[in-house]
Amino acid sequence: MSSTDPNYIFKLQAEYVDTVGASALTGLSPRALDTLRYRGLGPRYLRVGSRIRYRIEDLRAWMERDAVPTFNSAANHEADDLGGENG
């Protein structure tokens, strides 16, 4: 993606969300995200002037960080690794 691409700004904006957008993606309230950010426990964020922005990639990584595998999901991933059909 380069600044000469006519869709550069739109693509760039699609990579970042504000606290309300992060709330929609995570299912947490904006206030909960504010509290987690204040305590240093929430997802990575960027401060742009006085505004807070989250990269969608960071939100996904933060949510997946504590994912708990279940027996079925572990079996499905193992079958995928072996070329099975349980994916």
matplotlib code that plots the C-alpha trace (Angstrom):
import matplotlib.pyplot as plt

x = [0.0, 1.5, 0.4, 0.0, -2.8, -6.1, -7.6, -4.7, -6.6, -9.6, -7.4, -5.4, -8.6, -9.9, -6.9, -7.7, -10.7, -11.6, -12.7, -16.3, -15.2, -12.9, -15.9, -18.0, -15.2, -14.4, -17.9, -16.5, -18.0, -16.0, -15.7, -14.3, -11.7, -10.8, -10.4, -8.2, -6.1, -5.6, -4.5, -2.2, -4.2, -6.0, -5.0, -2.2, -3.3, -2.0, -2.5, -2.8, -2.9, -5.7, -7.4, -7.0, -6.9, -6.6, -5.2, -7.7, -4.8, -3.9, -7.5, -7.7, -4.3, -5.4, -8.6, -6.9, -4.2, -6.2, -8.2, -9.0, -8.9, -11.7, -11.3, -13.3, -11.4, -8.0, -9.1, -10.3, -7.0, -5.0, -7.1, -6.4, -2.7, -3.0, -5.1, -8.3, -11.8, -12.9, -11.9]
y = [0.0, 3.3, 6.9, 7.0, 4.3, 6.2, 4.0, 4.5, 6.6, 4.3, 1.2, 3.0, 4.0, 0.4, -0.8, 1.4, 1.9, 4.3, 3.1, 2.7, 0.5, -1.5, -2.0, -3.4, -5.8, -7.0, -6.9, -4.8, -1.4, 1.7, 2.4, -1.1, -0.5, 2.9, 1.2, -1.6, 0.9, 3.0, -0.1, -1.2, -4.5, -3.9, -4.3, -2.2, 1.2, 4.3, 7.9, 10.3, 13.7, 13.3, 10.5, 6.8, 4.3, 0.6, -1.5, -4.2, -6.7, -5.8, -6.3, -9.7, -10.7, -9.5, -11.4, -14.6, -14.3, -16.2, -18.4, -21.7, -24.7, -27.2, -30.9, -30.6, -27.5, -29.1, -32.3, -30.2, -28.3, -31.6, -33.0, -29.9, -30.3, -33.9, -33.1, -34.4, -33.3, -32.2, -28.5]
z = [0.0, -1.0, -0.7, -4.5, -4.3, -4.6, -1.9, 0.5, 3.0, 3.0, 3.5, 6.2, 8.1, 7.9, 9.8, 12.9, 15.0, 17.9, 21.3, 20.1, 17.2, 19.5, 21.7, 18.8, 17.9, 21.5, 23.0, 25.9, 26.7, 25.8, 29.5, 30.2, 27.4, 29.0, 32.4, 31.0, 29.1, 32.2, 34.2, 31.4, 30.9, 27.6, 24.0, 22.5, 21.4, 19.7, 21.0, 18.1, 19.7, 22.3, 20.4, 21.0, 18.1, 18.1, 15.3, 14.4, 14.3, 17.9, 19.0, 17.5, 19.0, 22.4, 22.2, 21.0, 23.7, 26.3, 24.0, 25.7, 23.4, 23.7, 23.0, 19.7, 18.5, 19.3, 17.4, 14.4, 14.3, 14.5, 11.7, 9.6, 10.2, 9.1, 6.0, 7.5, 6.8, 10.3, 9.6]

ax = plt.figure().add_subplot(projection="3d")
ax.plot(x, y, z, "-o")
ax.set_aspect("equal")
plt.show()
